[in-house]
Amino acid sequence: MARQTVVLGAGIVGVSIAWQLQQRGHQVTLIDRHQPGRETSFGNAGIIQREAVRPYAFPRDMKTIMSVLPNKRVDIRYRPAGMINAASPLLSYWHNSSSRLYKKIVPEYASLIELCLKTHEPMIEAANADHLVRREGWLEIYRTPKKLAQRVKEAEEARDHYGVQFAVLDREGLAEKEPDLGSDIIGAIHWLDPWTVADPGALVAAYADSFTQLGGRVLQTDIKGVQQQGKRWQVDTAAECLEVDEVVVALGPWAGSWLKGLGYHFPTFVKRGYHMHYTTQPSAKLHYWLMDAEIGYLLAPMNAGVRLTTGAELDRLESPADEKQLADAEKVARSVFPLGERREASAWKGARPCLPDMKPVIGPAPKHSGLWLAFGHGHQGFTLGPATGQLLADMMEGKPTEIDMAPFRADRF
Ligand SMILES: Cc1cc2nc3c(=O)[nH]c(=O)nc-3n(C[C@H](O)[C@H](O)[C@H](O)COP(=O)(O)OP(=O)(O)OC[C@H]3O[C@@H](n4cnc5c(N)ncnc54)[C@H](O)[C@@H]3O)c2cc1C
C-alpha cells in the first residue's frame, strides 16, 4: 500500500516536497490555512538564485555595524524589541559569520544552490509554467568602481569554485541592456545563470496544481496539532482529523514556534521584507531584475508591475508593518529608474525564515520517527524549495542523496 504522508505548509518548500513524494507513488495531503504559495513564497523577488553560493553573513566589521546603528540604512532595519526577542539566535548568527566558520558554511550552502535549476526544471515542465520563467539572468548594479571591483573578485571565486557564470558591464554595456537607468550607476555584474519568475506565487500555485494532477490532495485549513500514535501520526486540523504514516513540517517562518509543541527549540528568527508594485513612467521600460547593491533593494519587472522588494528588517514575526524602509528604498529607486504610481494602497509584508548558521534544516526530526523537517531557507527559499523536495524525498525513501545532508541535520542545534 502507498505510504500516507501529510505535508504541513504549502509554500514553495512544502509544495515541492509534496510534489516529489506524490510523483514517487506516496499518497500525500498538503495542508495550509491559505491556498498554496500565498505567504512568503508569494511576495519574494522571484529569482532562482544559482549565483547565491555565499549566504548572507552578519556584518562583522565595525564600520558597517556602526552604520546600521542609527537605523537609517535601506538594506537593514531593526526594532530594538525584535532584537531583544531574537538576541540568542542573532548572537549565534554573528558568531557563525566569523571568517573561520563562514568558510566552512559556504561550500555546504553552495552544494544545495548548485541543485536549484535542475530541480526547478522538471517541475516547471510538469506544471506547464514556462511562460512565468525567464532565463536571462539578473543585474547587480553598482555606483562606485571600488565596490564593483570587490564584487567582481567574489564573482571570480564563485566561478572558479562553483561554476557561477557572470559578465561585467561598464556604463555603456549596461545602458544597452537598461537604457532608462540614472547617471549614478557606473556598471553592473550580470549574473548569467539564474532564472527569474514574473509571478512567484503563481509558480508555486502551478506546482501545486501539478501535484493535484498527480493525485495529491490540497486541504485548506488551520493545522491544530499532531500526535504520534504508535507507528502512525494523527494530524488535527480545523476541518478534519487525518491518520498517516509520516508528517513533514514545512511551515517556513512559523516552523520554529510550531515545533515547540513537540518539544523542539530551534533557534529560528526572521528577516522581514516588504514589497510594492509600481507603474513605469511613459516610454520607460525595465527589462531585467536588478539589485541596487550598494543601497540594498531590488526592482523586478513582474506581471503585476515593477516590484520593489526591500532588504532585511529584524523584528518579531507578528509585529505590525512599518513601511518606512520601503518608503526610503522607493525614494532612492526613483532616482535610478523612472517609476510611476504605486499600484497598491499598502505594502505586502513577509518574513524570511532564518537559522543562525545560514543553512536550512532538511531531514528527520531527532526525537520522533516518521517526522521530517524542512525549514529555515532564509534568503533563498524560492530557489531551494525543489532541491529540498528532491533531497528530503530521497531521505524519506532511504535512498542515497545527491549531496551530503550532514550539514543540514536538525540535531546540529
Ligand atoms: C522580500 C523578500 C524577497 C525574497 N526574494 C527571494 C528571491 O528572490 N529568491 C529566493 O530564493 N528567495 C527569496 N526570498 C525568500 C523566500 O521567499 C523564502 O525563503 C521562501 O518563500 C520560504 O518558503 P517556505 O515554504 O519555507 O515558507 P512559506 O512560503 O511562508 O510557507 C509556509 C506556509 O505555512 C503555512 N502555515 C503556517 N502556520 C500554519 C498553520 N498553523 N496552519 C496552516 N498553515 C500554516 C503558511 O500559511 C504558509 O503558506 C525572499 C523573501 C522575502 C521576504
The ligand as a Tripos MOL2 file, in Angstrom:
@<TRIPOS>MOLECULE
LIG
   53    58     1     0     0
SMALL
NO_CHARGES

@<TRIPOS>ATOM
      1 C1         11.2000   40.4280    0.3600 C.3       1 LIG1
      2 C2         11.6850   39.0220    0.1040 C.ar      1 LIG1
      3 C3         12.3620   38.7290   -1.0680 C.ar      1 LIG1
      4 C4         12.8160   37.4260   -1.3120 C.ar      1 LIG1
      5 N1         13.4130   37.1330   -2.5160 N.ar      1 LIG1
      6 C5         13.7950   35.8580   -2.7960 C.ar      1 LIG1
      7 C6         14.3420   35.5120   -4.0540 C.ar      1 LIG1
      8 O1         14.4260   36.3220   -4.9780 O.2       1 LIG1
      9 N2         14.7670   34.2410   -4.2500 N.ar      1 LIG1
     10 C7         14.6790   33.2840   -3.2740 C.ar      1 LIG1
     11 O2         15.1170   32.1690   -3.4970 O.2       1 LIG1
     12 N3         14.1000   33.5660   -2.0770 N.ar      1 LIG1
     13 C8         13.6550   34.8190   -1.8070 C.ar      1 LIG1
     14 N4         13.1010   35.1220   -0.5980 N.ar      1 LIG1
     15 C9         12.9980   34.0640    0.4240 C.3       1 LIG1
     16 C10        11.8540   33.0930    0.1340 C.3       1 LIG1
     17 O3         10.6860   33.8140   -0.2170 O.3       1 LIG1
     18 C11        11.5620   32.2230    1.3520 C.3       1 LIG1
     19 O4         12.7540   31.6260    1.8230 O.3       1 LIG1
     20 C12        10.5920   31.0980    0.9980 C.3       1 LIG1
     21 O5          9.4240   31.6290    0.4010 O.3       1 LIG1
     22 C13        10.2010   30.2760    2.2180 C.3       1 LIG1
     23 O6          9.3050   29.2910    1.7720 O.3       1 LIG1
     24 P1          8.5940   28.3240    2.8020 P.3       1 LIG1
     25 O7          7.7990   27.3580    2.0010 O.co2     1 LIG1
     26 O8          9.5870   27.7920    3.7630 O.co2     1 LIG1
     27 O9          7.6290   29.3050    3.6550 O.3       1 LIG1
     28 P2          6.2050   29.9420    3.2720 P.3       1 LIG1
     29 O10         6.1200   30.2730    1.8480 O.co2     1 LIG1
     30 O11         5.9400   31.0400    4.2550 O.co2     1 LIG1
     31 O12         5.1920   28.7650    3.5620 O.3       1 LIG1
     32 C14         4.8330   28.3720    4.8890 C.3       1 LIG1
     33 C15         3.3440   28.0790    4.8940 C.3       1 LIG1
     34 O13         2.9380   27.5790    6.1690 O.3       1 LIG1
     35 C16         1.5900   27.9600    6.3650 C.3       1 LIG1
     36 N5          1.2450   27.8630    7.7930 N.ar      1 LIG1
     37 C17         1.9590   28.3150    8.8520 C.ar      1 LIG1
     38 N6          1.3330   28.0030   10.0010 N.ar      1 LIG1
     39 C18         0.1880   27.3340    9.6700 C.ar      1 LIG1
     40 C19        -0.8890   26.7370   10.4360 C.ar      1 LIG1
     41 N7         -0.9030   26.7270   11.7850 N.pl3     1 LIG1
     42 N8         -1.9100   26.1550    9.7590 N.ar      1 LIG1
     43 C20        -1.9100   26.1220    8.3750 C.ar      1 LIG1
     44 N9         -0.9150   26.6510    7.6270 N.ar      1 LIG1
     45 C21         0.1300   27.2530    8.2510 C.ar      1 LIG1
     46 C22         1.5570   29.3940    5.8290 C.3       1 LIG1
     47 O14         0.2240   29.7690    5.5060 O.3       1 LIG1
     48 C23         2.4950   29.3200    4.6220 C.3       1 LIG1
     49 O15         1.7850   29.1570    3.4010 O.3       1 LIG1
     50 C24        12.6200   36.4080   -0.3320 C.ar      1 LIG1
     51 C25        11.9230   36.7060    0.8350 C.ar      1 LIG1
     52 C26        11.4390   37.9850    1.0570 C.ar      1 LIG1
     53 C27        10.6590   38.2750    2.3050 C.3       1 LIG1
@<TRIPOS>BOND
     1     1     2 1
     2     2     3 ar
     3     2    52 ar
     4     3     4 ar
     5     4     5 ar
     6     4    50 ar
     7     5     6 ar
     8     6     7 ar
     9     6    13 1
    10     7     8 2
    11     7     9 ar
    12     9    10 ar
    13    10    11 2
    14    10    12 ar
    15    12    13 ar
    16    13    14 ar
    17    14    15 1
    18    14    50 ar
    19    15    16 1
    20    16    17 1
    21    16    18 1
    22    18    19 1
    23    18    20 1
    24    20    21 1
    25    20    22 1
    26    22    23 1
    27    23    24 1
    28    24    25 2
    29    24    26 1
    30    24    27 1
    31    27    28 1
    32    28    29 2
    33    28    30 1
    34    28    31 1
    35    31    32 1
    36    32    33 1
    37    33    34 1
    38    33    48 1
    39    34    35 1
    40    35    36 1
    41    35    46 1
    42    36    37 ar
    43    36    45 ar
    44    37    38 ar
    45    38    39 ar
    46    39    40 ar
    47    39    45 ar
    48    40    41 1
    49    40    42 ar
    50    42    43 ar
    51    43    44 ar
    52    44    45 ar
    53    46    47 1
    54    46    48 1
    55    48    49 1
    56    50    51 ar
    57    51    52 ar
    58    52    53 1
@<TRIPOS>SUBSTRUCTURE
     1 LIG1         1 GROUP 0 **** ****
